Amino acid sequence: MPLPRILSGIVAIVLALSMIVLGGWYFTIGFGIIIYLGQLEYFQLVHAKGIAPAAKTTLVVSQTLLVISTVSPTLADAVFPVAGTFICFYLLFQPKLATIADISTSILGLFYGGYLPSYWVRLRSLGQEAASNLPLDGYLPHSWFDLHAMPQGLTNTLLAFSCIWAADIGAYIIGKFFGRTRLSNISPKKTVEGAVFGVLGSIAVAIVGSWYLRWSGWPLTGAALGLLIGIASLLGDLTQSMMKRDAGVKDSGQLIPGHGGILDRADSYVFTAPLVYYFVILVLPLLAQ
């Protein structure tokens, strides 16, 4: 693995862990920067196709959605259709007649780049208000080794991120050195062997995490979550590869040395966010009864 890729990966993990641990507005602001940069790359891909979406409006609306997800998570679901309607109205009254592609790529930018990632903010917010001990609703653990004393949102977010990291690293290493069977024409470098090992890595980490966090139904609950995250992260990666292939580019950007753009690294996190959130707030409570 190239040294720039390793170093930038370490820096990204340190920054991500800092955001996750602090939570509150620290997590929202940090995540907002990531979403903003990711959406810029998305709209660059769209512009490469000759499409003119409502990029600036979508960027502003997505940041607003993150703020609302922090203040009132339940209200975010109501904001999304209102925001989509506002974007459509904006495009309808432009001097240049908007096309179906202009409208659809704008809504996709809001859904893919704003609404789905907002579930990470909702997940991290679970139990944060009662545990916050820093300004801006931040949190600093009294003990770094007692996960049971930490907010539910922190432990669950750490577990979900760890599963994604395990899936990405496992798929990369096994695919690079042992992969022989192409997974999809969308991304020629991805192999069946790498994909399978990535999903298995996610399942293994989730099982260990569910045991440590004392989830009801262990180890099945951990295996189920790991399977969901492993598959969703893979589909997120393939979706972003499809966008790049359609736009005729190799990477979505050059911001991260050895990795490409923000979307090249964050694609695995998009579809996993709502799955983890609803698994935690709906499935686990049912099993605990």
Secondary structure, DSSP 8 states (H G I E B T S, - for coil): --HHHHHHHHHHHHHHHHHHHH-HHHHHHHHHHHHHHHHHHHHHHHHHTT----HHHHHHHHHHHHHHHHH-GGGHHHHHHHHHHHHHHHHHTSSS---HHHHHHHHHHHIIIIITTHHHHHHHHTTHHHH--BGGGB---S-SS-GGGS-HHHHHHHHHHHHHHHHHHHHHHHHHHH--SEEETTEEEEEHHHHHHHHHHHHHHHHHHHHHTT-TTTTHHHHHHHHHHHHHHHHHHHHHHHHHHHHT-S-S-SSBTTTBSHHHHHHHHHTHHHHHHHIIIIIHHHHH-
